Amino acid sequence: MAVAVAALRAARGAVRGAARLHTSAHCPLEYGFWAYVLGERCKKKFNNYSKIFTVDGNLSCGKGRLARELAASLGMLYIPEADVHYLDRKTGDGAILDPKFNGHCSLEKFYEDPKCPDGNSYRLQFWMYNVRMLQYSDALEHLLSTGQGVVLERSPFSDYVFLEAMLKNQYIRKQCIDHYNEVKGISIDEFLPPHLAIYVDVPYTEVYQKVQETGSPAEKKVEINYLKSIEETYKQSFLPQISETSEVLQYTSKEAQDIEKVIEDIEYLKFDKGPWTEQDDDSLHDLRMKAQNKAEVSGSMFIPRYLPEITLGAHESDQVYYEYRSLPGRKYERGYNADVGDKLIWLK
């Protein structure tokens, strides 16, 4: 069983669907079939900026600043880049947990020793694909339920860029790529790609220099060839691929600071390609149902394949699972955990 399964399995129970006893019917007012039958529709909420935008680029390229300003200017929701603790912040009391509950991986360890023989590099990237899929489902759910567009830093559609860079620098084995592609092939197709992908193009030499000047002690140990491989994969693979289904805009670091120019360029886009143009209320209803079902989203990313980098024994997996469920606020759904101060549980 993959090391990510235990934490995701526990988190699914903590976020939704945990067993409860109540004196009254529990009604979370979640969107479902009857809401659609009674007239709930996605398209009637949409406006010109009811879209998913992603901002991509190498490390320390200024994508976060561009994403924040773009969202603020267009009235869209900004969602910062997911990290290994994405699930921690969304479940329980929000406390940051031990790495064994987050894919058993460490970004700091990756920078320190990217070729560590314990498989940390692949565990890290596979876990990041998982949390990016969950974050993207959150973005889709927000768009389809409110009509407000979302701006994200990176997405599961660009996640493979880092995996390819790891392979080029011999941080991971070819078998890891095969496993990743198999999982991606049965999971990412459930979702529609972003309407627009923005790429901030900063030469890897400048990225390396900036990391050395402003990065954390761990980040400063990143290898320049790894940054070069990221840039090459973005330009040679990701951008040509995503341009088939999404609009693409590309800027230098200096150009990305001119938010008015970026917005003007967006206004000229027709958004007339890709699967979004083929959607109707029926298909958007199906997409919304998939996006809000986090158990289904996370479950689609695990397959019965043995891979040493991400495999735990059954006993160890169960130990991690039950230890996770014993943590504050993570036994039941939010609002039903007395150990973190939830009140009137029996009346809910």
Disulfide bonds with the S-S distance in Angstrom:
none
